[in-house]
Amino acid sequence: MTDSPQERLAAILDSHQPRSVLAISLNPIPVVEHWCKDHDCTLTTIAEQDPFKALNQVERVDMAVIADQLEYMSHRDGEALLGLLRNLHTDSLVAVYQPQLAPQRLRWPSNGFLALGCREQGHFAENGRSLDMYSYDLDNYNFERSWNNPRFWANPENWGKYWW
């Protein structure tokens, strides 16, 4: 486990090696900027309170990073943003969330990111502040289950033949 959120985010970028990154944040994300500069990666940024209109102009990217954004959106709009990103714009994303920055009425429930298929990447606390990091990757969000095979199928001879 890495020591800081910046190291964790850099490790995620290193493991994915994206060629294009979309950063949605009201403030710069220095780790992403430096990583993209050092790895010849195209960086697109959206720094708007309502990113939906700007997102219409963005093409598909290898990875999206959302930081300092969801804290200022309603939970419904945040879910819509993450859903739009993972359905239309990218196969992998990282969401950085600081619950203390969000007003109580806008705070995400503790399982809000997990409900969207995200995985916990770490919870960080320093100087009375906390930060949660979640990731989504289409290639591995739905892990293989040991029971999902022809052996446990009602009619094993039909395994893989029919889709309904």
DSSP file (Angstrom, degrees, kcal/mol; ACC not computed):
  #  RESIDUE AA STRUCTURE BP1 BP2  ACC     N-H-->O    O-->H-N    N-H-->O    O-->H-N    TCO  KAPPA ALPHA  PHI   PSI    X-CA   Y-CA   Z-CA
    1    1 A M              0   0    0      0, 0.0     2,-0.1     0, 0.0   121,-0.1   0.000 360.0 360.0 360.0 136.2    0.0    0.0    0.0
    2    2 A T        -     0   0    0      1,-0.1     6,-0.0     2,-0.1     4,-0.0  -0.372 360.0-127.2 -81.2 164.6    1.3    3.4   -0.9
    3    3 A D  S    S+     0   0    0     -2,-0.1    -1,-0.1   121,-0.0     3,-0.0   0.767  81.4  31.5 -85.7 -27.9    1.6    6.2    1.7
    4    4 A S  S  > S-     0   0    0      1,-0.1     4,-2.2   120,-0.1     5,-0.2  -0.869  75.7-115.3-132.7 161.8   -0.2    9.1    0.1
    5    5 A P  H  > S+     0   0    0      0, 0.0     4,-2.7     0, 0.0     5,-0.2   0.872 116.6  55.7 -62.4 -35.8   -3.1    9.7   -2.3
    6    6 A Q  H  > S+     0   0    0      1,-0.2     4,-2.4     2,-0.2     5,-0.2   0.919 108.8  46.4 -63.3 -43.1   -0.7   11.1   -4.9
    7    7 A E  H  > S+     0   0    0      2,-0.2     4,-2.3     1,-0.2    -1,-0.2   0.893 112.6  50.4 -65.8 -39.3    1.4    8.0   -4.8
    8    8 A R  H  X S+     0   0    0     -4,-2.2     4,-2.2     2,-0.2    -2,-0.2   0.930 111.6  47.4 -64.2 -44.8   -1.7    5.8   -5.1
    9    9 A L  H  X S+     0   0    0     -4,-2.7     4,-2.4     1,-0.2    -2,-0.2   0.913 112.3  49.6 -63.7 -42.5   -3.0    7.8   -8.1
   10   10 A A  H  X S+     0   0    0     -4,-2.4     4,-2.7     1,-0.2    -1,-0.2   0.888 109.6  52.4 -62.9 -38.5    0.4    7.6   -9.8
   11   11 A A  H  X S+     0   0    0     -4,-2.3     4,-2.3     2,-0.2    -2,-0.2   0.892 108.9  49.7 -64.5 -39.7    0.5    3.9   -9.2
   12   12 A I  H  X S+     0   0    0     -4,-2.2     4,-1.7     2,-0.2     5,-0.2   0.928 112.1  47.7 -64.7 -44.5   -2.9    3.5  -10.8
   13   13 A L  H  X S+     0   0    0     -4,-2.4     4,-2.7     1,-0.2    -2,-0.2   0.916 111.6  51.3 -61.7 -42.6   -1.8    5.5  -13.8
   14   14 A D  H  < S+     0   0    0     -4,-2.7    -1,-0.2     1,-0.2    -2,-0.2   0.895 109.6  49.9 -60.8 -40.4    1.4    3.5  -14.0
   15   15 A S  H  < S+     0   0    0     -4,-2.3    -1,-0.2     1,-0.2    -2,-0.2   0.829 119.0  36.7 -71.2 -30.3   -0.5    0.2  -14.0
   16   16 A H  H  < S-     0   0    0     -4,-1.7    -2,-0.2    -5,-0.1    -1,-0.2   0.766  85.0-156.9 -91.4 -28.4   -2.9    1.3  -16.7
   17   17 A Q     <  -     0   0    0     -4,-2.7    -3,-0.1    -5,-0.2    -4,-0.1   0.934  19.5-163.1  49.4  55.2   -0.4    3.3  -18.9
   18   18 A P        -     0   0    0      0, 0.0    -1,-0.1     0, 0.0     3,-0.1  -0.346  22.7-155.8 -68.2 149.6   -3.2    5.4  -20.5
   19   19 A R  S    S+     0   0    0      1,-0.3    23,-2.6    22,-0.1     2,-0.3   0.600  84.9  30.4 -95.2 -17.5   -2.3    7.3  -23.7
   20   20 A S  E     -a   42   0A   0     21,-0.2    43,-1.5     2,-0.0    42,-0.8  -0.994  68.9-171.2-144.2 137.1   -5.1    9.8  -23.0
   21   21 A V  E     -ab  43  63A   0     21,-3.1    23,-2.8    -2,-0.3     2,-0.5  -0.982  11.9-154.0-130.5 138.7   -6.5   11.1  -19.7
   22   22 A L  E     -ab  44  64A   0     41,-2.4    43,-3.1    -2,-0.4     2,-0.6  -0.965  12.9-163.4-109.0 121.9   -9.5   13.3  -19.0
   23   23 A A  E     -ab  45  65A   0     21,-3.2    23,-2.7    -2,-0.5     2,-0.6  -0.933   5.5-172.3-108.5 120.6   -9.3   15.2  -15.7
   24   24 A I  E     +ab  46  66A   0     41,-2.9    43,-2.0    -2,-0.6     2,-0.3  -0.937  33.7 125.5-112.4 109.5  -12.5   16.6  -14.3
   25   25 A S        -     0   0    0     21,-2.1    43,-0.2    -2,-0.6    44,-0.2  -0.970  62.4-133.4-163.2 143.5  -11.7   18.9  -11.4
   26   26 A L  S    S+     0   0    0     42,-1.5    42,-0.1    41,-0.4    43,-0.1   0.701 100.7  39.3 -72.9 -18.4  -12.4   22.4  -10.2
   27   27 A N  S    S-     0   0    0     40,-0.3    40,-0.1    41,-0.1     0, 0.0  -0.898 102.8 -86.6-126.6 157.0   -8.7   22.6   -9.4
   28   28 A P        -     0   0    0      0, 0.0    -2,-0.1     0, 0.0    -1,-0.1  -0.234  28.5-142.2 -59.6 152.0   -5.6   21.3  -11.1
   29   29 A I    >>  -     0   0    0      1,-0.1     4,-2.3    -4,-0.1     3,-0.6  -0.851  15.6-170.2-115.1  90.3   -4.5   17.7  -10.3
   30   30 A P  H 3> S+     0   0    0      0, 0.0     4,-2.9     0, 0.0     5,-0.3   0.828  80.9  56.9 -55.8 -37.6   -0.7   18.0  -10.3
   31   31 A V  H 3> S+     0   0    0      1,-0.2     4,-2.5     2,-0.2     5,-0.2   0.930 111.0  43.5 -60.2 -44.9    0.0   14.3  -10.2
   32   32 A V  H <> S+     0   0    0     -3,-0.6     4,-2.7     2,-0.2     5,-0.2   0.916 113.6  51.0 -67.1 -43.4   -2.0   13.7  -13.3
   33   33 A E  H  X S+     0   0    0     -4,-2.3     4,-2.1     1,-0.2    -2,-0.2   0.936 114.2  43.5 -59.9 -47.4   -0.4   16.7  -15.1
   34   34 A H  H  X S+     0   0    0     -4,-2.9     4,-2.5     2,-0.2    -1,-0.2   0.903 113.4  51.5 -66.2 -41.3    3.1   15.5  -14.2
   35   35 A W  H  X S+     0   0    0     -4,-2.5     4,-1.5    -5,-0.3    -2,-0.2   0.935 111.4  47.0 -62.5 -45.4    2.4   11.9  -15.1
   36   36 A C  H  <>S+     0   0    0     -4,-2.7     5,-2.4     1,-0.2     4,-0.3   0.899 112.6  49.8 -63.9 -40.3    0.9   12.9  -18.5
   37   37 A K  H ><5S+     0   0    0     -4,-2.1     3,-0.7    -5,-0.2    -1,-0.2   0.916 113.8  45.4 -63.8 -43.0    3.9   15.2  -19.2
   38   38 A D  H 3<5S+     0   0    0     -4,-2.5    -1,-0.2     1,-0.2    -2,-0.2   0.704 118.6  42.0 -74.1 -20.6    6.4   12.4  -18.3
   39   39 A H  T 3<5S-     0   0    0     -4,-1.5    -1,-0.2    -5,-0.2    -2,-0.2   0.156 108.2-113.0-116.6  18.4    4.7    9.7  -20.3
   40   40 A D  T < 5 +     0   0    0     -3,-0.7     2,-0.4    -4,-0.3    -3,-0.2   0.927  63.6 155.6  50.9  51.6    3.7   11.5  -23.5
   41   41 A C      < -     0   0    0     -5,-2.4     2,-0.4    -6,-0.1   -21,-0.2  -0.890  46.8-118.9-112.4 137.7    0.0   11.2  -22.6
   42   42 A T  E     -a   20   0A   0    -23,-2.6   -21,-3.1    -2,-0.4     2,-0.5  -0.636  29.7-159.8 -77.1 126.9   -2.7   13.5  -23.9
   43   43 A L  E     -a   21   0A   0     -2,-0.4     2,-0.4   -23,-0.2   -21,-0.2  -0.944  10.4-174.8-114.2 125.0   -4.4   15.4  -21.1
   44   44 A T  E     -a   22   0A   0    -23,-2.8   -21,-3.2    -2,-0.5     2,-0.4  -0.964  12.3-161.9-113.5 133.0   -7.9   17.0  -21.5
   45   45 A T  E     -a   23   0A   0     -2,-0.4     2,-0.4   -23,-0.2   -21,-0.2  -0.918  16.1-169.5-121.3 144.9   -9.2   19.0  -18.5
   46   46 A I  E     +a   24   0A   0    -23,-2.7   -21,-2.1    -2,-0.4     2,-0.3  -0.985   8.8 174.4-126.8 118.4  -12.7   20.2  -17.6
   47   47 A A        +     0   0    0     -2,-0.4     2,-0.3   -23,-0.2   -21,-0.1  -0.591  35.1 120.1-124.5  68.2  -12.7   22.7  -14.7
   48   48 A E        -     0   0    0     -2,-0.3    -2,-0.0     1,-0.1   -22,-0.0  -0.970  67.2-127.8-134.1 147.0  -16.4   23.7  -14.5
   49   49 A Q  S    S+     0   0    0     -2,-0.3    -1,-0.1     1,-0.3   -23,-0.1   0.883 112.6  36.4 -58.5 -39.4  -19.0   23.5  -11.8
   50   50 A D  S >  S+     0   0    0      1,-0.1     3,-0.5    -3,-0.1     4,-0.5  -0.870  72.6 176.9-115.0  94.7  -21.3   21.8  -14.3
   51   51 A P  T 3>  +     0   0    0      0, 0.0     4,-2.2     0, 0.0     5,-0.2   0.539  57.2  90.0 -79.0  -5.7  -19.1   19.5  -16.4
   52   52 A F  H 3> S+     0   0    0      1,-0.2     4,-1.0     2,-0.2    -2,-0.0   0.891  86.3  47.8 -62.4 -43.0  -21.9   18.0  -18.5
   53   53 A K  H X4 S+     0   0    0     -3,-0.5     3,-0.6     1,-0.2     4,-0.4   0.928 114.9  45.7 -64.9 -44.6  -21.9   20.5  -21.3
   54   54 A A  H >4 S+     0   0    0     -4,-0.5     3,-1.4     1,-0.2     4,-0.2   0.832 105.2  62.6 -66.7 -31.5  -18.1   20.4  -21.7
   55   55 A L  H >< S+     0   0    0     -4,-2.2     3,-1.4     1,-0.3    -1,-0.2   0.782  90.2  67.6 -66.0 -26.5  -18.2   16.7  -21.6
   56   56 A N  T << S+     0   0    0     -4,-1.0    -1,-0.3    -3,-0.6    -2,-0.2   0.764  99.6  51.2 -62.6 -24.2  -20.3   16.6  -24.8
   57   57 A Q  T <  S+     0   0    0     -3,-1.4     2,-0.4    -4,-0.4    -1,-0.2   0.470  92.1  96.6 -91.2  -2.9  -17.2   18.0  -26.6
   58   58 A V    <   -     0   0    0     -3,-1.4     3,-0.1    -4,-0.2     2,-0.1  -0.730  62.4-146.8 -96.2 134.4  -14.8   15.3  -25.3
   59   59 A E        -     0   0    0     -2,-0.4     2,-0.1     1,-0.2    -2,-0.1  -0.268  44.5 -62.8 -84.1 178.7  -14.0   12.2  -27.3
   60   60 A R        -     0   0    0     -2,-0.1     2,-0.3    28,-0.0    30,-0.2  -0.376  56.9-169.5 -66.0 139.4  -13.3    8.8  -25.8
   61   61 A V        -     0   0    0     28,-3.1    30,-0.4    -3,-0.1    31,-0.2  -0.829  32.4-120.1-127.0 165.1  -10.2    8.6  -23.5
   62   62 A D  S    S+     0   0    0    -42,-0.8    30,-0.4    -2,-0.3    29,-0.4   0.835  94.4   5.4 -74.7 -33.3   -8.2    5.8  -22.0
   63   63 A M  E     -b   21   0A   0    -43,-1.5   -41,-2.4    28,-0.1     2,-0.4  -0.997  59.9-153.0-152.1 147.5   -8.8    7.0  -18.4
   64   64 A A  E     -bc  22  93A   0     28,-1.6    30,-2.4    -2,-0.3     2,-0.5  -0.960   7.2-162.2-120.1 142.3  -10.8    9.7  -16.5
   65   65 A V  E     -bc  23  94A   0    -43,-3.1   -41,-2.9    -2,-0.4     2,-0.5  -0.992   4.2-168.9-124.6 123.9   -9.8   11.1  -13.2
   66   66 A I  E     +bc  24  95A   0     28,-3.0    30,-3.3    -2,-0.5     2,-0.3  -0.960  19.8 154.0-115.1 120.3  -12.4   13.0  -11.2
   67   67 A A  E     + c   0  96A   0    -43,-2.0   -41,-0.4    -2,-0.5   -40,-0.3  -0.994  60.8   9.1-145.0 147.2  -11.2   15.0   -8.2
   68   68 A D  S    S+     0   0    0     28,-0.5   -42,-1.5    -2,-0.3    -1,-0.1   0.885 110.5  83.3  52.1  43.0  -12.5   18.0   -6.3
   69   69 A Q  S >  S+     0   0    0     27,-0.4     3,-1.7   -44,-0.2    -1,-0.1   0.543  72.6  57.4-137.0 -51.0  -15.7   17.9   -8.2
   70   70 A L  G >  S+     0   0    0     26,-0.3     3,-1.3     1,-0.3     8,-0.1   0.754  95.3  69.9 -65.0 -24.4  -18.2   15.4   -6.8
   71   71 A E  G 3  S+     0   0    0      1,-0.3    -1,-0.3    31,-0.1    35,-0.1   0.722 102.9  44.1 -64.7 -20.3  -18.2   17.2   -3.4
   72   72 A Y  G <  S+     0   0    0     -3,-1.7     2,-0.3    30,-0.1    -1,-0.3   0.237 103.4  77.6-111.1  11.5  -20.0   20.1   -5.0
   73   73 A M  S <  S-     0   0    0     -3,-1.3   -23,-0.0    33,-0.2    -4,-0.0  -0.849  86.6-101.8-117.5 155.0  -22.6   18.1   -7.0
   74   74 A S     >  -     0   0    0     -2,-0.3     4,-2.7     1,-0.1     5,-0.2  -0.361  37.1-111.8 -66.2 157.7  -25.8   16.4   -5.8
   75   75 A H  H  > S+     0   0    0     30,-0.3     4,-2.6     1,-0.2     5,-0.2   0.896 119.4  53.4 -59.3 -39.8  -25.4   12.7   -5.4
   76   76 A R  H  > S+     0   0    0      2,-0.2     4,-2.1     1,-0.2    -1,-0.2   0.921 110.7  45.0 -61.9 -45.3  -27.8   12.2   -8.4
   77   77 A D  H  > S+     0   0    0      2,-0.2     4,-2.5     1,-0.2    -2,-0.2   0.879 112.1  53.1 -67.6 -36.9  -25.6   14.4  -10.6
   78   78 A G  H  X S+     0   0    0     -4,-2.7     4,-2.5     2,-0.2     5,-0.2   0.917 109.6  47.6 -63.1 -43.7  -22.5   12.7   -9.4
   79   79 A E  H  X S+     0   0    0     -4,-2.6     4,-2.7     1,-0.2    -2,-0.2   0.904 111.7  51.2 -62.1 -40.9  -23.9    9.3  -10.3
   80   80 A A  H  X S+     0   0    0     -4,-2.1     4,-2.6    -5,-0.2    -2,-0.2   0.901 110.3  49.4 -63.6 -40.3  -24.9   10.7  -13.7
   81   81 A L  H  X S+     0   0    0     -4,-2.5     4,-2.4     2,-0.2    -2,-0.2   0.945 113.7  44.3 -63.9 -49.0  -21.4   12.0  -14.3
   82   82 A L  H  X S+     0   0    0     -4,-2.5     4,-2.6     1,-0.2     5,-0.2   0.903 115.0  49.5 -63.8 -40.6  -19.7    8.7  -13.4
   83   83 A G  H  X S+     0   0    0     -4,-2.7     4,-2.0    -5,-0.2     5,-0.2   0.910 110.9  49.2 -64.3 -42.6  -22.2    6.7  -15.4
   84   84 A L  H  X>S+     0   0    0     -4,-2.6     4,-2.2    -5,-0.2     5,-0.8   0.909 112.6  49.0 -62.9 -42.4  -21.8    9.0  -18.4
   85   85 A L  I  X>S+     0   0    0     -4,-2.4     5,-2.1     1,-0.2     4,-1.5   0.957 115.8  40.6 -62.5 -50.8  -18.0    8.7  -18.2
   86   86 A R  I  <5S+     0   0    0     -4,-2.6    -1,-0.2     1,-0.2    -2,-0.2   0.767 120.3  44.4 -75.6 -22.4  -17.9    4.9  -17.9
   87   87 A N  I  <5S+     0   0    0     -4,-2.0    -1,-0.2    -5,-0.2    -2,-0.2   0.813 133.2   9.8 -87.6 -31.6  -20.7    4.3  -20.5
   88   88 A L  I  <5S+     0   0    0     -4,-2.2    -3,-0.2    -5,-0.2    -2,-0.2   0.707 129.2  36.4-119.7 -28.5  -19.5    6.7  -23.2
   89   89 A H  I  <<S+     0   0    0     -4,-1.5   -28,-3.1    -5,-0.8     2,-0.3   0.713 111.6   3.1-110.5 -22.4  -16.1    8.2  -22.5
   90   90 A T      < -     0   0    0     -5,-2.1    -1,-0.2   -30,-0.2   -28,-0.2  -0.996  42.3-138.4-161.4 159.1  -13.8    5.6  -20.9
   91   91 A D  S    S+     0   0    0    -30,-0.4    47,-3.2   -29,-0.4     2,-0.4   0.555  94.3  36.4 -96.5 -12.0  -13.3    2.0  -19.7
   92   92 A S  E     + D   0 137A   0    -30,-0.4   -28,-1.6    45,-0.2     2,-0.3  -1.000  63.9 169.7-143.2 144.3  -11.5    3.1  -16.6
   93   93 A L  E     -cD  64 136A   0     43,-2.5    43,-2.6    -2,-0.4     2,-0.4  -0.977  21.5-145.8-147.7 159.5  -11.8    5.9  -14.1
   94   94 A V  E     -cD  65 135A   0    -30,-2.4   -28,-3.0    -2,-0.3     2,-0.5  -0.998  13.0-162.1-127.2 130.8  -10.5    7.1  -10.8
   95   95 A A  E     -cD  66 134A   0     39,-3.0    39,-2.6    -2,-0.4     2,-0.5  -0.967   0.7-165.0-116.1 125.5  -12.7    9.1   -8.4
   96   96 A V  E     -cD  67 133A   0    -30,-3.3   -28,-0.5    -2,-0.5     2,-0.4  -0.945  14.9-176.2-109.0 125.2  -11.1   11.1   -5.5
   97   97 A Y  E     - D   0 132A   0     35,-3.2    35,-3.4    -2,-0.5    -2,-0.0  -0.982  20.7-167.3-132.3 130.1  -13.7   12.2   -2.9
   98   98 A Q    >>  -     0   0    0     -2,-0.4     3,-1.6    33,-0.2     4,-0.7  -0.879   7.9-167.1-115.1  96.4  -13.2   14.3    0.2
   99   99 A P  G >4 S+     0   0    0      0, 0.0     3,-0.9     0, 0.0    -1,-0.1   0.806  81.7  62.0 -58.2 -33.2  -16.4   13.9    2.2
  100  100 A Q  G 34 S+     0   0    0     30,-0.3     4,-0.1     1,-0.2    31,-0.1   0.767  98.2  58.1 -66.5 -23.1  -15.7   16.9    4.6
  101  101 A L  G <4 S+     0   0    0     -3,-1.6    -1,-0.2     2,-0.1     6,-0.0   0.752  92.5  82.7 -76.5 -22.6  -15.8   19.3    1.7
  102  102 A A  S << S-     0   0    0     -3,-0.9   -30,-0.1    -4,-0.7     5,-0.1  -0.642  88.3-115.1 -84.0 134.7  -19.3   18.3    0.7
  103  103 A P    >>  -     0   0    0      0, 0.0     3,-2.1     0, 0.0     4,-0.8  -0.334  37.1-104.7 -59.0 152.4  -22.2   19.9    2.6
  104  104 A Q  G >4 S+     0   0    0      1,-0.3     3,-0.9     2,-0.2    -2,-0.1   0.845 120.7  54.5 -51.6 -40.5  -24.1   17.3    4.6
  105  105 A R  G 34 S+     0   0    0      1,-0.2   -30,-0.3   -31,-0.0    -1,-0.3   0.688 111.6  45.3 -70.8 -17.0  -27.0   17.2    2.1
  106  106 A L  G <4 S+     0   0    0     -3,-2.1    -1,-0.2   -32,-0.1    -2,-0.2   0.458  84.2 122.0-103.0  -3.0  -24.6   16.5   -0.8
  107  107 A R    <<  -     0   0    0     -3,-0.9   -32,-0.1    -4,-0.8   -36,-0.0  -0.325  62.2-123.1 -67.4 140.6  -22.5   13.8    0.9
  108  108 A W        -     0   0    0      1,-0.1    -1,-0.1   -34,-0.1    -2,-0.1  -0.549  28.9-108.8 -76.8 143.9  -22.3   10.4   -0.8
  109  109 A P    >   -     0   0    0      0, 0.0     3,-2.0     0, 0.0     4,-0.4  -0.336  35.7-104.0 -66.4 159.8  -23.3    7.4    1.3
  110  110 A S  T 3  S+     0   0    0      1,-0.3     4,-0.2     2,-0.1     3,-0.2   0.765 122.3  39.9 -60.7 -25.8  -20.5    5.2    2.3
  111  111 A N  T 3> S+     0   0    0      1,-0.1     4,-2.1     2,-0.1    -1,-0.3   0.248  83.7 107.3-105.3  13.3  -21.4    2.6   -0.3
  112  112 A G  T <4 S+     0   0    0     -3,-2.0     4,-0.4     1,-0.2    -1,-0.1   0.874  83.8  41.2 -60.8 -41.3  -22.3    5.0   -3.1
  113  113 A F  T >4>S+     0   0    0     -4,-0.4     5,-2.0    -3,-0.2     3,-1.0   0.870 112.4  54.8 -75.8 -36.3  -19.2    4.4   -5.2
  114  114 A L  G >45S+     0   0    0      1,-0.3     3,-1.8    -4,-0.2    -2,-0.2   0.862 100.7  60.5 -63.6 -35.2  -19.3    0.6   -4.6
  115  115 A A  G 3<5S+     0   0    0     -4,-2.1    -1,-0.3     1,-0.3    -2,-0.2   0.718 101.2  55.3 -65.2 -20.2  -22.9    0.6   -5.9
  116  116 A L  G < 5S-     0   0    0     -3,-1.0    -1,-0.3    -4,-0.4    -2,-0.2   0.289 127.7 -97.0 -95.3   9.6  -21.6    1.9   -9.2
  117  117 A G  T < 5S+     0   0    0     -3,-1.8    20,-0.3     1,-0.3    -3,-0.2   0.592  78.0 142.9  88.5  10.9  -19.1   -0.9   -9.6
  118  118 A C      < -     0   0    0     -5,-2.0     2,-0.4    18,-0.1    -1,-0.3  -0.441  41.2-139.1 -82.6 158.7  -16.1    0.9   -8.2
  119  119 A R  E     -E  135   0A   0     16,-3.0    16,-2.3    -2,-0.1     2,-0.3  -0.918  24.1-107.2-115.5 144.8  -13.4   -0.6   -6.0
  120  120 A E  E     +E  134   0A   0     -2,-0.4    14,-0.3    14,-0.2     3,-0.1  -0.521  32.1 177.9 -69.5 132.2  -11.9    1.0   -3.0
  121  121 A Q  E     -     0   0A   0     12,-3.5     2,-0.2     1,-0.4    13,-0.2   0.494  61.1 -47.0-109.9 -11.0   -8.3    2.2   -3.7
  122  122 A G  E     -E  133   0A   0     11,-1.1    11,-2.7  -121,-0.1     2,-0.4  -0.676  36.6-127.3 154.2 153.6   -7.7    3.7   -0.3
  123  123 A H  E     -E  132   0A   0      9,-0.2     2,-0.4    -2,-0.2     9,-0.2  -0.997  30.8-169.2-122.9 125.5   -8.8    5.9    2.5
  124  124 A F  E     -E  131   0A   0      7,-3.4     7,-2.8    -2,-0.4     2,-0.4  -0.931   7.6-174.3-122.1 139.1   -6.4    8.6    3.5
  125  125 A A  E     +E  130   0A   0     -2,-0.4     2,-0.3     5,-0.2     5,-0.2  -0.999  13.2 155.2-134.9 133.7   -6.5   10.9    6.6
  126  126 A E  E >   -E  129   0A   0      3,-2.5     3,-2.1    -2,-0.4    -2,-0.0  -0.940  66.4  -4.8-158.5 134.1   -4.1   13.7    7.4
  127  127 A N  T 3  S-     0   0    0     -2,-0.3     3,-0.1     1,-0.3    -1,-0.0   0.853 129.0 -52.1  51.1  42.3   -4.5   16.9    9.5
  128  128 A G  T 3  S+     0   0    0      1,-0.3     2,-0.3     0, 0.0    -1,-0.3   0.490 117.7 109.3  77.2   2.4   -8.1   16.2   10.2
  129  129 A R  E <   - E   0 126A   0     -3,-2.1    -3,-2.5   -30,-0.0     2,-0.3  -0.827  50.5-158.9-108.7 149.6   -9.0   15.8    6.5
  130  130 A S  E     - E   0 125A   0     -2,-0.3     2,-0.4    -5,-0.2   -30,-0.3  -0.939   5.6-169.4-127.8 154.4   -9.9   12.6    4.8
  131  131 A L  E     - E   0 124A   0     -7,-2.8    -7,-3.4    -2,-0.3     2,-0.4  -0.997   5.4-159.1-143.4 133.4   -9.9   11.5    1.2
  132  132 A D  E     -DE  97 123A   0    -35,-3.4   -35,-3.2    -2,-0.4     2,-0.4  -0.921   6.1-160.3-115.4 140.9  -11.3    8.4   -0.4
  133  133 A M  E     +DE  96 122A   0    -11,-2.7   -12,-3.5    -2,-0.4   -11,-1.1  -0.981  11.7 175.5-126.0 131.8  -10.2    7.0   -3.7
  134  134 A Y  E     -DE  95 120A   0    -39,-2.6   -39,-3.0    -2,-0.4     2,-0.3  -0.930   8.6-162.0-129.9 152.6  -12.2    4.6   -5.9
  135  135 A S  E     -DE  94 119A   0    -16,-2.3   -16,-3.0    -2,-0.3     2,-0.4  -0.957   6.2-160.1-135.0 156.7  -11.6    3.2   -9.3
  136  136 A Y  E     +D   93   0A   0    -43,-2.6   -43,-2.5    -2,-0.3     2,-0.4  -1.000  10.6 176.0-133.8 132.4  -13.6    1.5  -12.0
  137  137 A D  E >>  -D   92   0A   0     -2,-0.4     3,-1.5   -20,-0.3     4,-1.2  -0.950  23.1-151.2-139.5 117.9  -12.2   -0.6  -14.7
  138  138 A L  T 34 S+     0   0    0    -47,-3.2     4,-0.4    -2,-0.4     3,-0.3   0.836  94.7  61.9 -56.6 -35.0  -14.4   -2.4  -17.2
  139  139 A D  T 34 S+     0   0    0    -48,-0.2    -1,-0.3     1,-0.2   -47,-0.1   0.747 122.3  15.7 -67.6 -23.2  -12.0   -5.2  -17.7
  140  140 A N  T <4 S+     0   0    0     -3,-1.5    -1,-0.2     3,-0.1    -2,-0.2   0.280  90.6 101.1-137.3  16.1  -12.1   -6.3  -14.1
  141  141 A Y  S  < S+     0   0    0     -4,-1.2     2,-0.8    -3,-0.3    -3,-0.1   0.838  85.4  52.3 -71.3 -29.5  -15.1   -4.8  -12.3
  142  142 A N  S    S-     0   0    0     -4,-0.4    -1,-0.2     3,-0.0     3,-0.1  -0.793  86.9-154.8-110.0  90.0  -17.1   -8.1  -12.6
  143  143 A F        -     0   0    0     -2,-0.8     2,-0.3    -3,-0.2    -3,-0.1  -0.206  25.0 -97.6 -66.6 153.9  -14.8  -10.8  -11.2
  144  144 A E        -     0   0    0      1,-0.0     2,-0.4     2,-0.0    -1,-0.1  -0.531  37.0-144.1 -73.5 132.3  -15.1  -14.4  -12.3
  145  145 A R    >   -     0   0    0     -2,-0.3     3,-1.1     3,-0.1    -1,-0.0  -0.793  11.1-135.2-102.1 141.1  -17.2  -16.5   -9.8
  146  146 A S  T 3  S+     0   0    0     -2,-0.4    -1,-0.1     1,-0.3    -2,-0.0   0.786 104.3  52.9 -65.1 -27.2  -16.3  -20.1   -9.1
  147  147 A W  T 3  S+     0   0    0      1,-0.2     2,-1.6     4,-0.1    -1,-0.3   0.599  84.6  90.0 -85.5 -10.1  -19.9  -21.2   -9.4
  148  148 A N    <   +     0   0    0     -3,-1.1    -1,-0.2     3,-0.1    -3,-0.1  -0.574  68.9  91.8 -91.2  77.6  -20.5  -19.6  -12.8
  149  149 A N  S >  S-     0   0    0     -2,-1.6     3,-1.2     1,-0.0     4,-0.3  -0.935  91.7 -87.2-156.0 172.2  -19.6  -22.6  -15.0
  150  150 A P  G >  S+     0   0    0      0, 0.0     3,-1.2     0, 0.0     8,-0.1   0.781 116.4  69.3 -61.5 -27.0  -21.2  -25.6  -16.7
  151  151 A R  G 3  S+     0   0    0      1,-0.3    -3,-0.1     5,-0.1    -4,-0.1   0.855 108.3  36.0 -60.3 -34.3  -20.8  -27.8  -13.7
  152  152 A F  G <  S+     0   0    0     -3,-1.2    -1,-0.3    -5,-0.2     2,-0.2   0.300  94.4 112.4-101.3   8.1  -23.4  -25.7  -11.8
  153  153 A W  S <  S-     0   0    0     -3,-1.2     4,-0.1    -4,-0.3     6,-0.1  -0.569  72.3-129.1 -81.7 144.2  -25.6  -25.1  -14.8
  154  154 A A  S    S+     0   0    0      1,-0.3    -1,-0.1    -2,-0.2    -3,-0.0   0.885 106.4  21.8 -61.8 -39.5  -29.1  -26.7  -14.8
  155  155 A N  S >  S-     0   0    0      1,-0.1     3,-2.6    -3,-0.0    -1,-0.3  -0.772  73.9-174.6-128.3  84.8  -28.4  -28.2  -18.3
  156  156 A P  G >  S+     0   0    0      0, 0.0     3,-1.4     0, 0.0    -1,-0.1   0.762  80.3  66.1 -57.2 -26.7  -24.7  -28.3  -18.8
  157  157 A E  G 3  S+     0   0    0      1,-0.3    -2,-0.0    -4,-0.1     0, 0.0   0.711 101.0  51.5 -67.7 -17.2  -25.0  -29.4  -22.4
  158  158 A N  G X> S+     0   0    0     -3,-2.6     3,-2.2    -8,-0.1     4,-0.9   0.396  77.5 133.1 -97.5   1.4  -26.6  -26.0  -23.2
  159  159 A W  T <4 S+     0   0    0     -3,-1.4    -6,-0.0    -4,-0.3   -10,-0.0  -0.321  82.1   1.3 -57.4 124.9  -23.8  -24.0  -21.6
  160  160 A G  T 34 S+     0   0    0      2,-0.3    -1,-0.3    -2,-0.1     3,-0.1   0.421 110.4  94.2  79.8  -1.4  -22.8  -21.2  -23.9
  161  161 A K  T <4 S+     0   0    0     -3,-2.2     2,-0.4     1,-0.1    -2,-0.2   0.835  80.6  44.3 -89.4 -35.4  -25.3  -22.1  -26.6
  162  162 A Y     <  -     0   0    0     -4,-0.9     2,-0.5     2,-0.0    -2,-0.3  -0.902  56.6-171.2-120.3 139.5  -28.2  -19.8  -25.7
  163  163 A W              0   0    0     -2,-0.4     0, 0.0     1,-0.1     0, 0.0  -0.991 360.0 360.0-126.7 123.7  -28.4  -16.1  -24.7
  164  164 A W              0   0    0     -2,-0.5    -1,-0.1     0, 0.0    -2,-0.0   0.388 360.0 360.0-133.0 360.0  -31.5  -14.6  -23.4
